[in-house]
Amino acid sequence: MKKLFTFLILFNSIFAFCQKIELKSVTDSSQIFKGEIAGMPVTMQLNYKGIVDCSQYQHFVEGWYYYDKYQKKIALSGIYDHGNLYLYNFGKKQKQNFKTLQEKITSPQKIEKTDSIAKTLKPKEIIEFKNGNSGKEIMGNFYLGNKIHDAKLFTKNNMIYRFNNYLILPNNKKINTFDFIDKHGGNELVSYKSDQSGNRILLYFERTSNFNACGMCGASDGEKGYRVLYFTSTWNYKKYEEFLTESCLENIYETKKTTTKSPDILKFKIEKTKTIPTYILTVDTKNATVLKSK
């Protein structure tokens, strides 16, 4: 019996190790949220409709919401602004007035006046959610005529446009790098390794430096490098480390790749910048490790 038990443990360990690790990139341009208006359960769907000016974090949205009890869709359109949502129902003139709103709001300065501009179009309903909420809910207000009601979304993240990188792990686990690394995506799976210290995944990444094309390093694809993700023996996520080989934000440009005797070993010499000394990155693709040395 003891031998059988030992065999089953060994078999499960081998099975888990042999399961393939995958990375799937999925770009979302639409989100469905659950929430409440005046204490009544609601469902809301918002679709990305293009950036206002320069920043991916400032874009137009269009969609609908309904009260779960009745499930009659009520049109919405408006602005997503760095976590703030300004949503309007214009009644029979929904498409016409949304087009007018898009024509009037053309810059970050105009976004600051979204509410006053929208009110000139006489919306029948207004829903606003403000950034800065903590916890698992985003609080806001619902305006109907002279009445104001509490509103909330049952989420801590109301971003509409998302670059998801899903890592499919053994034991039917799945994690999204969007949730714990950054919002930019751009990861590629290089290799993974299991040993006595646990499990590791090596990723290569190339991503935009700044979602704001008008800001510092805007629209630059200058952030490149490797990430090592660490997991327990049962594939519970622990932490990650990031190693840059090129960066507009960190002024890393003069990286030199050197050849090695092994095809599994990559070496990069990162030249000195104003803020960092020269260092060497040794990437071991077979063992999913990256070593930083002088």
Order of alpha helices (4+ residues) and beta strands (2+ residues): alpha-beta-beta-beta-beta-beta-beta-alpha-alpha-alpha-beta-beta-beta-beta-beta-alpha-beta-beta-beta-beta-beta-beta-beta-beta
